[in-house]
Amino acid sequence: MAERYPKKGKVNIFIISIDEPLYVPLFFRQIADKFSDRICGMTVLSPFSNKRVSKGISDTFFGLIKTRLRYYGLSDFIKYCCLYLFYKIKRDSLKILARNHRIKMIPCPKNDVNDEAYIDSLKRLDIDIMICLIPQIAKEGFLKTAKLGCLNTHCSLLPEYKGREPLFWAMLNQDKKVGVTIHLMDKDIDSGPIVKQGLIDVDPADTLHLLYRKATKLGGRLMTEVITDIEKNGLKFIENKTGGSSYCPWPSLKDVAEFRKRGKRFI
């Protein structure tokens, strides 16, 4: 275990995440409820962009629809859309969370975390810890904005299942347990030092959606524990070893067919 930063008192927290109602508010609600007086600002990004975020995957509006439709199939895609609308109607959103906790919203006009003007606006906030749930690859300028670094949550026990849809691959491999990792971000994908991890038992009745809800809830709890630990004892972490790690691409149609063949369900 290595210690990167010494003990200090209350930390200034900044939140940046995509606008997504199914999982994101469940994660950040726990943090806002406990540390609203520490949160110096929040940026909510659009989930849509004109950038290709990984091989074969586009985050344009129609690109995401096409990707999700191929992934879920028509029946489950309709169920996914209904769930999405349900949480939207429930008014589960980061913007409402920010309003309820009186958190200052910081716009990102170009929807790009690496935009220099946006980074300059963050530097004026004196940020200690940045909590990020973003589908973009952050560059060095953005990563250096927070004094103690940028924290990300990944739904696996890193270094296993780096990359896309880790819980899909864990279910496909019929793992009995899955994990959640809080780690420091660096310029590569899911490769930064590990700060905290937790385990979840996989119930045979779990769908992929339910497992992501469980993992998101655990991730929020772990993040509140990390913030408490930092304020009491400083930021500590362990190496995110590369040997024996696995990287997950976006599932192919063949992978999805095998997922269903093994009795697994999306929703």
ChimeraX commands (.cxc) that place a marker at each C-alpha (Angstrom):
marker #1 position 0.00,0.00,0.00 radius 0.5
marker #1 position 1.42,3.39,-0.98 radius 0.5
marker #1 position 0.43,6.81,0.32 radius 0.5
marker #1 position 0.32,9.61,-2.21 radius 0.5
marker #1 position -1.03,12.52,-0.19 radius 0.5
marker #1 position -0.80,13.19,3.55 radius 0.5
marker #1 position -3.66,13.55,5.96 radius 0.5
marker #1 position -5.78,16.67,5.55 radius 0.5
marker #1 position -9.19,17.96,6.59 radius 0.5
marker #1 position -12.26,18.48,4.43 radius 0.5
marker #1 position -11.70,18.14,0.70 radius 0.5
marker #1 position -13.30,20.14,-2.11 radius 0.5
marker #1 position -15.10,17.69,-4.40 radius 0.5
marker #1 position -16.09,18.25,-8.01 radius 0.5
marker #1 position -18.45,15.92,-9.89 radius 0.5
marker #1 position -18.49,15.36,-13.64 radius 0.5
marker #1 position -20.69,12.76,-15.29 radius 0.5
marker #1 position -22.91,12.05,-18.25 radius 0.5
marker #1 position -26.64,12.69,-17.93 radius 0.5
marker #1 position -28.08,9.19,-17.49 radius 0.5
marker #1 position -31.09,8.31,-15.28 radius 0.5
marker #1 position -30.78,4.54,-14.68 radius 0.5
marker #1 position -27.55,4.31,-12.71 radius 0.5
marker #1 position -25.73,7.64,-12.37 radius 0.5
marker #1 position -28.10,9.34,-9.86 radius 0.5
marker #1 position -28.09,6.18,-7.71 radius 0.5
marker #1 position -24.32,6.50,-7.45 radius 0.5
marker #1 position -24.03,10.24,-6.81 radius 0.5
marker #1 position -27.02,10.55,-4.47 radius 0.5
marker #1 position -25.06,8.78,-1.73 radius 0.5
marker #1 position -22.14,11.18,-2.16 radius 0.5
marker #1 position -24.32,14.31,-2.29 radius 0.5
marker #1 position -26.34,13.25,0.76 radius 0.5
marker #1 position -23.20,12.88,2.87 radius 0.5
marker #1 position -20.83,15.48,1.43 radius 0.5
marker #1 position -22.99,18.24,-0.08 radius 0.5
marker #1 position -21.00,20.86,1.88 radius 0.5
marker #1 position -17.78,19.62,0.19 radius 0.5
marker #1 position -19.07,19.66,-3.40 radius 0.5
marker #1 position -17.81,22.85,-5.06 radius 0.5
marker #1 position -19.42,22.20,-8.43 radius 0.5
marker #1 position -20.83,19.74,-10.94 radius 0.5
marker #1 position -20.75,19.31,-14.70 radius 0.5
marker #1 position -23.37,17.18,-16.45 radius 0.5
marker #1 position -22.31,16.09,-19.93 radius 0.5
marker #1 position -24.57,15.00,-22.74 radius 0.5
marker #1 position -24.29,11.24,-23.36 radius 0.5
marker #1 position -24.11,12.03,-27.07 radius 0.5
marker #1 position -21.03,13.26,-28.89 radius 0.5
marker #1 position -19.58,13.20,-32.39 radius 0.5
marker #1 position -16.56,11.20,-31.30 radius 0.5
marker #1 position -15.84,7.52,-31.79 radius 0.5
marker #1 position -15.11,6.32,-28.25 radius 0.5
marker #1 position -13.84,2.85,-29.11 radius 0.5
marker #1 position -13.49,0.59,-32.10 radius 0.5
marker #1 position -16.82,0.24,-33.86 radius 0.5
marker #1 position -18.69,2.34,-31.27 radius 0.5
marker #1 position -19.98,5.85,-31.92 radius 0.5
marker #1 position -21.54,8.07,-29.27 radius 0.5
marker #1 position -23.66,10.06,-31.69 radius 0.5
marker #1 position -27.41,9.89,-31.00 radius 0.5
marker #1 position -28.14,7.48,-33.85 radius 0.5
marker #1 position -24.87,5.62,-33.27 radius 0.5
marker #1 position -25.86,4.83,-29.68 radius 0.5
marker #1 position -29.34,3.74,-30.69 radius 0.5
marker #1 position -27.90,1.42,-33.34 radius 0.5
marker #1 position -25.36,0.00,-30.89 radius 0.5
marker #1 position -27.91,-0.61,-28.12 radius 0.5
marker #1 position -30.44,-2.12,-30.52 radius 0.5
marker #1 position -27.87,-4.63,-31.78 radius 0.5
marker #1 position -26.76,-5.32,-28.22 radius 0.5
marker #1 position -30.16,-5.88,-26.59 radius 0.5
marker #1 position -32.21,-7.08,-29.54 radius 0.5
marker #1 position -35.58,-5.50,-30.31 radius 0.5
marker #1 position -37.54,-6.87,-27.33 radius 0.5
marker #1 position -34.98,-5.93,-24.67 radius 0.5
marker #1 position -34.24,-2.63,-26.41 radius 0.5
marker #1 position -37.91,-1.68,-25.97 radius 0.5
marker #1 position -37.71,-2.74,-22.30 radius 0.5
marker #1 position -34.53,-0.65,-21.90 radius 0.5
marker #1 position -36.25,2.39,-23.42 radius 0.5
marker #1 position -39.23,1.91,-21.09 radius 0.5
marker #1 position -36.90,1.73,-18.07 radius 0.5
marker #1 position -35.09,4.84,-19.27 radius 0.5
marker #1 position -38.36,6.73,-19.60 radius 0.5
marker #1 position -39.55,5.47,-16.19 radius 0.5
marker #1 position -36.51,6.92,-14.43 radius 0.5
marker #1 position -36.81,10.11,-16.48 radius 0.5
marker #1 position -40.45,10.49,-15.38 radius 0.5
marker #1 position -39.30,9.74,-11.82 radius 0.5
marker #1 position -37.05,12.74,-12.35 radius 0.5
marker #1 position -33.91,10.84,-11.46 radius 0.5
marker #1 position -31.24,13.16,-12.81 radius 0.5
marker #1 position -28.01,14.80,-11.71 radius 0.5
marker #1 position -29.39,18.25,-12.49 radius 0.5
marker #1 position -32.27,17.75,-10.04 radius 0.5
marker #1 position -29.83,16.29,-7.49 radius 0.5
marker #1 position -27.65,19.38,-7.88 radius 0.5
marker #1 position -30.63,21.70,-7.44 radius 0.5
marker #1 position -31.84,19.86,-4.33 radius 0.5
marker #1 position -28.39,20.10,-2.75 radius 0.5
marker #1 position -27.68,23.62,-4.06 radius 0.5
marker #1 position -24.64,22.49,-6.01 radius 0.5
marker #1 position -23.22,24.97,-8.52 radius 0.5
marker #1 position -23.45,23.79,-12.13 radius 0.5
marker #1 position -20.39,24.39,-14.34 radius 0.5
marker #1 position -21.17,24.13,-18.08 radius 0.5
marker #1 position -18.93,22.34,-20.56 radius 0.5
marker #1 position -20.05,24.09,-23.80 radius 0.5
marker #1 position -18.23,21.75,-26.19 radius 0.5
marker #1 position -19.12,18.60,-24.21 radius 0.5
marker #1 position -15.40,17.84,-24.20 radius 0.5
marker #1 position -13.57,17.49,-20.87 radius 0.5
marker #1 position -10.25,18.23,-22.60 radius 0.5
marker #1 position -11.37,21.62,-23.90 radius 0.5
marker #1 position -8.89,24.23,-22.65 radius 0.5
marker #1 position -11.55,26.84,-21.82 radius 0.5
marker #1 position -13.44,24.28,-19.73 radius 0.5
marker #1 position -10.27,23.23,-17.90 radius 0.5
marker #1 position -9.51,26.88,-17.15 radius 0.5
marker #1 position -12.96,27.26,-15.57 radius 0.5
marker #1 position -12.27,24.26,-13.32 radius 0.5
marker #1 position -8.89,25.57,-12.19 radius 0.5
marker #1 position -10.63,28.53,-10.57 radius 0.5
marker #1 position -12.57,26.22,-8.20 radius 0.5
marker #1 position -9.66,24.94,-6.07 radius 0.5
marker #1 position -10.66,21.28,-6.54 radius 0.5
marker #1 position -9.08,18.58,-4.35 radius 0.5
marker #1 position -10.89,15.49,-5.65 radius 0.5
marker #1 position -12.73,15.07,-8.94 radius 0.5
marker #1 position -15.23,12.21,-9.25 radius 0.5
marker #1 position -15.72,11.26,-12.89 radius 0.5
marker #1 position -18.18,8.99,-14.67 radius 0.5
marker #1 position -17.45,9.92,-18.27 radius 0.5
marker #1 position -17.16,7.98,-21.56 radius 0.5
marker #1 position -14.32,10.20,-22.78 radius 0.5
marker #1 position -10.59,9.57,-22.58 radius 0.5
marker #1 position -9.23,12.34,-20.35 radius 0.5
marker #1 position -5.89,13.92,-21.22 radius 0.5
marker #1 position -3.15,15.14,-18.90 radius 0.5
marker #1 position -4.43,18.73,-18.69 radius 0.5
marker #1 position -7.81,17.61,-17.37 radius 0.5
marker #1 position -6.34,14.97,-15.03 radius 0.5
marker #1 position -4.12,17.56,-13.33 radius 0.5
marker #1 position -7.02,19.90,-12.55 radius 0.5
marker #1 position -7.72,18.30,-9.15 radius 0.5
marker #1 position -4.93,18.41,-6.55 radius 0.5
marker #1 position -5.39,14.83,-5.36 radius 0.5
marker #1 position -6.45,13.43,-8.72 radius 0.5
marker #1 position -9.53,12.20,-10.56 radius 0.5
marker #1 position -11.41,9.18,-9.21 radius 0.5
marker #1 position -13.37,6.78,-11.40 radius 0.5
marker #1 position -15.57,3.78,-10.61 radius 0.5
marker #1 position -15.29,0.62,-12.70 radius 0.5
marker #1 position -17.63,-2.35,-12.37 radius 0.5
marker #1 position -15.00,-5.06,-12.01 radius 0.5
marker #1 position -12.17,-6.11,-9.74 radius 0.5
marker #1 position -9.39,-4.40,-11.66 radius 0.5
marker #1 position -7.13,-5.35,-13.29 radius 0.5
marker #1 position -9.66,-7.91,-14.54 radius 0.5
marker #1 position -12.33,-6.88,-17.08 radius 0.5
marker #1 position -10.94,-3.52,-18.10 radius 0.5
marker #1 position -12.85,-1.78,-20.88 radius 0.5
marker #1 position -16.45,-1.98,-22.01 radius 0.5
marker #1 position -19.42,-3.73,-20.34 radius 0.5
marker #1 position -17.43,-5.60,-17.66 radius 0.5
marker #1 position -20.51,-7.09,-15.99 radius 0.5
marker #1 position -21.71,-8.53,-19.30 radius 0.5
marker #1 position -18.41,-10.40,-19.63 radius 0.5
marker #1 position -18.49,-11.52,-16.00 radius 0.5
marker #1 position -22.00,-12.92,-16.46 radius 0.5
marker #1 position -21.04,-14.54,-19.77 radius 0.5
marker #1 position -18.14,-16.27,-17.99 radius 0.5
marker #1 position -20.60,-17.32,-15.25 radius 0.5
marker #1 position -18.62,-15.69,-12.47 radius 0.5
marker #1 position -20.13,-16.22,-9.02 radius 0.5
marker #1 position -18.88,-12.86,-7.76 radius 0.5
marker #1 position -18.29,-9.52,-9.42 radius 0.5
marker #1 position -16.46,-6.49,-8.17 radius 0.5
marker #1 position -16.41,-2.71,-8.10 radius 0.5
marker #1 position -13.18,-0.69,-8.11 radius 0.5
marker #1 position -12.50,2.93,-7.21 radius 0.5
marker #1 position -9.29,3.97,-8.94 radius 0.5
marker #1 position -7.28,7.05,-9.85 radius 0.5
marker #1 position -7.55,7.96,-13.50 radius 0.5
marker #1 position -4.53,8.20,-15.78 radius 0.5
marker #1 position -4.11,8.66,-19.53 radius 0.5
marker #1 position -4.90,4.99,-20.27 radius 0.5
marker #1 position -8.17,3.07,-19.85 radius 0.5
marker #1 position -8.90,1.63,-16.38 radius 0.5
marker #1 position -5.18,1.43,-15.60 radius 0.5
marker #1 position -4.74,3.93,-12.76 radius 0.5
marker #1 position -3.82,2.98,-9.16 radius 0.5
marker #1 position -6.54,1.19,-7.15 radius 0.5
marker #1 position -7.95,3.02,-4.14 radius 0.5
marker #1 position -10.73,0.69,-2.93 radius 0.5
marker #1 position -12.59,-2.44,-4.05 radius 0.5
marker #1 position -15.74,-4.34,-3.09 radius 0.5
marker #1 position -17.42,-7.64,-4.00 radius 0.5
marker #1 position -20.98,-8.58,-4.97 radius 0.5
marker #1 position -22.45,-12.07,-5.05 radius 0.5
marker #1 position -24.14,-12.84,-8.35 radius 0.5
marker #1 position -27.65,-14.21,-7.80 radius 0.5
marker #1 position -28.88,-16.69,-10.47 radius 0.5
marker #1 position -31.94,-14.46,-10.90 radius 0.5
marker #1 position -29.86,-11.33,-11.57 radius 0.5
marker #1 position -30.30,-9.65,-14.93 radius 0.5
marker #1 position -27.54,-7.46,-16.30 radius 0.5
marker #1 position -29.63,-4.39,-15.41 radius 0.5
marker #1 position -30.11,-5.50,-11.80 radius 0.5
marker #1 position -26.43,-6.34,-11.45 radius 0.5
marker #1 position -25.46,-2.87,-12.69 radius 0.5
marker #1 position -27.89,-1.33,-10.16 radius 0.5
marker #1 position -26.25,-3.37,-7.38 radius 0.5
marker #1 position -22.76,-2.43,-8.56 radius 0.5
marker #1 position -23.67,1.24,-8.88 radius 0.5
marker #1 position -25.08,1.32,-5.35 radius 0.5
marker #1 position -21.95,-0.38,-4.00 radius 0.5
marker #1 position -19.78,2.03,-5.98 radius 0.5
marker #1 position -21.47,5.02,-4.38 radius 0.5
marker #1 position -20.94,3.55,-0.90 radius 0.5
marker #1 position -17.29,2.80,-1.64 radius 0.5
marker #1 position -16.74,6.34,-2.92 radius 0.5
marker #1 position -18.14,7.86,0.28 radius 0.5
marker #1 position -15.78,5.60,2.25 radius 0.5
marker #1 position -12.86,6.73,0.08 radius 0.5
marker #1 position -13.63,10.41,0.72 radius 0.5
marker #1 position -13.87,9.75,4.47 radius 0.5
marker #1 position -10.57,7.84,4.38 radius 0.5
marker #1 position -8.85,10.66,2.50 radius 0.5
marker #1 position -10.02,13.26,5.01 radius 0.5
marker #1 position -8.81,11.14,7.94 radius 0.5
marker #1 position -5.70,9.42,6.64 radius 0.5
marker #1 position -4.78,10.84,3.23 radius 0.5
marker #1 position -5.09,9.18,-0.16 radius 0.5
marker #1 position -3.73,5.63,-0.25 radius 0.5
marker #1 position -3.66,3.25,-3.17 radius 0.5
marker #1 position -2.19,0.03,-4.55 radius 0.5
marker #1 position -0.74,-0.73,-7.96 radius 0.5
marker #1 position -3.17,-1.67,-10.74 radius 0.5
marker #1 position -1.05,-4.54,-12.08 radius 0.5
marker #1 position -1.03,-5.15,-15.81 radius 0.5
marker #1 position 0.14,-8.77,-15.71 radius 0.5
marker #1 position -2.79,-11.15,-16.15 radius 0.5
marker #1 position -5.27,-8.36,-16.75 radius 0.5
marker #1 position -8.01,-8.63,-19.34 radius 0.5
marker #1 position -9.50,-6.00,-21.65 radius 0.5
marker #1 position -13.13,-6.21,-22.73 radius 0.5
marker #1 position -14.21,-5.00,-26.17 radius 0.5
marker #1 position -17.80,-4.16,-26.99 radius 0.5
marker #1 position -19.73,-7.50,-27.18 radius 0.5
marker #1 position -20.30,-8.86,-30.67 radius 0.5
marker #1 position -23.55,-10.43,-31.88 radius 0.5
marker #1 position -21.90,-13.84,-31.35 radius 0.5
marker #1 position -21.11,-12.89,-27.73 radius 0.5
marker #1 position -24.71,-11.77,-27.16 radius 0.5
marker #1 position -26.06,-15.00,-28.63 radius 0.5
marker #1 position -23.82,-17.03,-26.28 radius 0.5
marker #1 position -24.93,-14.84,-23.35 radius 0.5
marker #1 position -28.56,-15.75,-24.02 radius 0.5
marker #1 position -27.71,-19.40,-24.72 radius 0.5
marker #1 position -26.27,-19.62,-21.20 radius 0.5
marker #1 position -29.57,-18.44,-19.76 radius 0.5
marker #1 position -28.47,-14.87,-19.02 radius 0.5
marker #1 position -30.85,-11.93,-19.37 radius 0.5
marker #1 position -30.32,-8.24,-20.01 radius 0.5
marker #1 position -33.47,-6.87,-18.37 radius 0.5
marker link #1:1,2 radius 0.2
marker link #1:2,3 radius 0.2
marker link #1:3,4 radius 0.2
marker link #1:4,5 radius 0.2
marker link #1:5,6 radius 0.2
marker link #1:6,7 radius 0.2
marker link #1:7,8 radius 0.2
marker link #1:8,9 radius 0.2
marker link #1:9,10 radius 0.2
marker link #1:10,11 radius 0.2
marker link #1:11,12 radius 0.2
marker link #1:12,13 radius 0.2
marker link #1:13,14 radius 0.2
marker link #1:14,15 radius 0.2
marker link #1:15,16 radius 0.2
marker link #1:16,17 radius 0.2
marker link #1:17,18 radius 0.2
marker link #1:18,19 radius 0.2
marker link #1:19,20 radius 0.2
marker link #1:20,21 radius 0.2
marker link #1:21,22 radius 0.2
marker link #1:22,23 radius 0.2
marker link #1:23,24 radius 0.2
marker link #1:24,25 radius 0.2
marker link #1:25,26 radius 0.2
marker link #1:26,27 radius 0.2
marker link #1:27,28 radius 0.2
marker link #1:28,29 radius 0.2
marker link #1:29,30 radius 0.2
marker link #1:30,31 radius 0.2
marker link #1:31,32 radius 0.2
marker link #1:32,33 radius 0.2
marker link #1:33,34 radius 0.2
marker link #1:34,35 radius 0.2
marker link #1:35,36 radius 0.2
marker link #1:36,37 radius 0.2
marker link #1:37,38 radius 0.2
marker link #1:38,39 radius 0.2
marker link #1:39,40 radius 0.2
marker link #1:40,41 radius 0.2
marker link #1:41,42 radius 0.2
marker link #1:42,43 radius 0.2
marker link #1:43,44 radius 0.2
marker link #1:44,45 radius 0.2
marker link #1:45,46 radius 0.2
marker link #1:46,47 radius 0.2
marker link #1:47,48 radius 0.2
marker link #1:48,49 radius 0.2
marker link #1:49,50 radius 0.2
marker link #1:50,51 radius 0.2
marker link #1:51,52 radius 0.2
marker link #1:52,53 radius 0.2
marker link #1:53,54 radius 0.2
marker link #1:54,55 radius 0.2
marker link #1:55,56 radius 0.2
marker link #1:56,57 radius 0.2
marker link #1:57,58 radius 0.2
marker link #1:58,59 radius 0.2
marker link #1:59,60 radius 0.2
marker link #1:60,61 radius 0.2
marker link #1:61,62 radius 0.2
marker link #1:62,63 radius 0.2
marker link #1:63,64 radius 0.2
marker link #1:64,65 radius 0.2
marker link #1:65,66 radius 0.2
marker link #1:66,67 radius 0.2
marker link #1:67,68 radius 0.2
marker link #1:68,69 radius 0.2
marker link #1:69,70 radius 0.2
marker link #1:70,71 radius 0.2
marker link #1:71,72 radius 0.2
marker link #1:72,73 radius 0.2
marker link #1:73,74 radius 0.2
marker link #1:74,75 radius 0.2
marker link #1:75,76 radius 0.2
marker link #1:76,77 radius 0.2
marker link #1:77,78 radius 0.2
marker link #1:78,79 radius 0.2
marker link #1:79,80 radius 0.2
marker link #1:80,81 radius 0.2
marker link #1:81,82 radius 0.2
marker link #1:82,83 radius 0.2
marker link #1:83,84 radius 0.2
marker link #1:84,85 radius 0.2
marker link #1:85,86 radius 0.2
marker link #1:86,87 radius 0.2
marker link #1:87,88 radius 0.2
marker link #1:88,89 radius 0.2
marker link #1:89,90 radius 0.2
marker link #1:90,91 radius 0.2
marker link #1:91,92 radius 0.2
marker link #1:92,93 radius 0.2
marker link #1:93,94 radius 0.2
marker link #1:94,95 radius 0.2
marker link #1:95,96 radius 0.2
marker link #1:96,97 radius 0.2
marker link #1:97,98 radius 0.2
marker link #1:98,99 radius 0.2
marker link #1:99,100 radius 0.2
marker link #1:100,101 radius 0.2
marker link #1:101,102 radius 0.2
marker link #1:102,103 radius 0.2
marker link #1:103,104 radius 0.2
marker link #1:104,105 radius 0.2
marker link #1:105,106 radius 0.2
marker link #1:106,107 radius 0.2
marker link #1:107,108 radius 0.2
marker link #1:108,109 radius 0.2
marker link #1:109,110 radius 0.2
marker link #1:110,111 radius 0.2
marker link #1:111,112 radius 0.2
marker link #1:112,113 radius 0.2
marker link #1:113,114 radius 0.2
marker link #1:114,115 radius 0.2
marker link #1:115,116 radius 0.2
marker link #1:116,117 radius 0.2
marker link #1:117,118 radius 0.2
marker link #1:118,119 radius 0.2
marker link #1:119,120 radius 0.2
marker link #1:120,121 radius 0.2
marker link #1:121,122 radius 0.2
marker link #1:122,123 radius 0.2
marker link #1:123,124 radius 0.2
marker link #1:124,125 radius 0.2
marker link #1:125,126 radius 0.2
marker link #1:126,127 radius 0.2
marker link #1:127,128 radius 0.2
marker link #1:128,129 radius 0.2
marker link #1:129,130 radius 0.2
marker link #1:130,131 radius 0.2
marker link #1:131,132 radius 0.2
marker link #1:132,133 radius 0.2
marker link #1:133,134 radius 0.2
marker link #1:134,135 radius 0.2
marker link #1:135,136 radius 0.2
marker link #1:136,137 radius 0.2
marker link #1:137,138 radius 0.2
marker link #1:138,139 radius 0.2
marker link #1:139,140 radius 0.2
marker link #1:140,141 radius 0.2
marker link #1:141,142 radius 0.2
marker link #1:142,143 radius 0.2
marker link #1:143,144 radius 0.2
marker link #1:144,145 radius 0.2
marker link #1:145,146 radius 0.2
marker link #1:146,147 radius 0.2
marker link #1:147,148 radius 0.2
marker link #1:148,149 radius 0.2
marker link #1:149,150 radius 0.2
marker link #1:150,151 radius 0.2
marker link #1:151,152 radius 0.2
marker link #1:152,153 radius 0.2
marker link #1:153,154 radius 0.2
marker link #1:154,155 radius 0.2
marker link #1:155,156 radius 0.2
marker link #1:156,157 radius 0.2
marker link #1:157,158 radius 0.2
marker link #1:158,159 radius 0.2
marker link #1:159,160 radius 0.2
marker link #1:160,161 radius 0.2
marker link #1:161,162 radius 0.2
marker link #1:162,163 radius 0.2
marker link #1:163,164 radius 0.2
marker link #1:164,165 radius 0.2
marker link #1:165,166 radius 0.2
marker link #1:166,167 radius 0.2
marker link #1:167,168 radius 0.2
marker link #1:168,169 radius 0.2
marker link #1:169,170 radius 0.2
marker link #1:170,171 radius 0.2
marker link #1:171,172 radius 0.2
marker link #1:172,173 radius 0.2
marker link #1:173,174 radius 0.2
marker link #1:174,175 radius 0.2
marker link #1:175,176 radius 0.2
marker link #1:176,177 radius 0.2
marker link #1:177,178 radius 0.2
marker link #1:178,179 radius 0.2
marker link #1:179,180 radius 0.2
marker link #1:180,181 radius 0.2
marker link #1:181,182 radius 0.2
marker link #1:182,183 radius 0.2
marker link #1:183,184 radius 0.2
marker link #1:184,185 radius 0.2
marker link #1:185,186 radius 0.2
marker link #1:186,187 radius 0.2
marker link #1:187,188 radius 0.2
marker link #1:188,189 radius 0.2
marker link #1:189,190 radius 0.2
marker link #1:190,191 radius 0.2
marker link #1:191,192 radius 0.2
marker link #1:192,193 radius 0.2
marker link #1:193,194 radius 0.2
marker link #1:194,195 radius 0.2
marker link #1:195,196 radius 0.2
marker link #1:196,197 radius 0.2
marker link #1:197,198 radius 0.2
marker link #1:198,199 radius 0.2
marker link #1:199,200 radius 0.2
marker link #1:200,201 radius 0.2
marker link #1:201,202 radius 0.2
marker link #1:202,203 radius 0.2
marker link #1:203,204 radius 0.2
marker link #1:204,205 radius 0.2
marker link #1:205,206 radius 0.2
marker link #1:206,207 radius 0.2
marker link #1:207,208 radius 0.2
marker link #1:208,209 radius 0.2
marker link #1:209,210 radius 0.2
marker link #1:210,211 radius 0.2
marker link #1:211,212 radius 0.2
marker link #1:212,213 radius 0.2
marker link #1:213,214 radius 0.2
marker link #1:214,215 radius 0.2
marker link #1:215,216 radius 0.2
marker link #1:216,217 radius 0.2
marker link #1:217,218 radius 0.2
marker link #1:218,219 radius 0.2
marker link #1:219,220 radius 0.2
marker link #1:220,221 radius 0.2
marker link #1:221,222 radius 0.2
marker link #1:222,223 radius 0.2
marker link #1:223,224 radius 0.2
marker link #1:224,225 radius 0.2
marker link #1:225,226 radius 0.2
marker link #1:226,227 radius 0.2
marker link #1:227,228 radius 0.2
marker link #1:228,229 radius 0.2
marker link #1:229,230 radius 0.2
marker link #1:230,231 radius 0.2
marker link #1:231,232 radius 0.2
marker link #1:232,233 radius 0.2
marker link #1:233,234 radius 0.2
marker link #1:234,235 radius 0.2
marker link #1:235,236 radius 0.2
marker link #1:236,237 radius 0.2
marker link #1:237,238 radius 0.2
marker link #1:238,239 radius 0.2
marker link #1:239,240 radius 0.2
marker link #1:240,241 radius 0.2
marker link #1:241,242 radius 0.2
marker link #1:242,243 radius 0.2
marker link #1:243,244 radius 0.2
marker link #1:244,245 radius 0.2
marker link #1:245,246 radius 0.2
marker link #1:246,247 radius 0.2
marker link #1:247,248 radius 0.2
marker link #1:248,249 radius 0.2
marker link #1:249,250 radius 0.2
marker link #1:250,251 radius 0.2
marker link #1:251,252 radius 0.2
marker link #1:252,253 radius 0.2
marker link #1:253,254 radius 0.2
marker link #1:254,255 radius 0.2
marker link #1:255,256 radius 0.2
marker link #1:256,257 radius 0.2
marker link #1:257,258 radius 0.2
marker link #1:258,259 radius 0.2
marker link #1:259,260 radius 0.2
marker link #1:260,261 radius 0.2
marker link #1:261,262 radius 0.2
marker link #1:262,263 radius 0.2
marker link #1:263,264 radius 0.2
marker link #1:264,265 radius 0.2
marker link #1:265,266 radius 0.2
marker link #1:266,267 radius 0.2
view
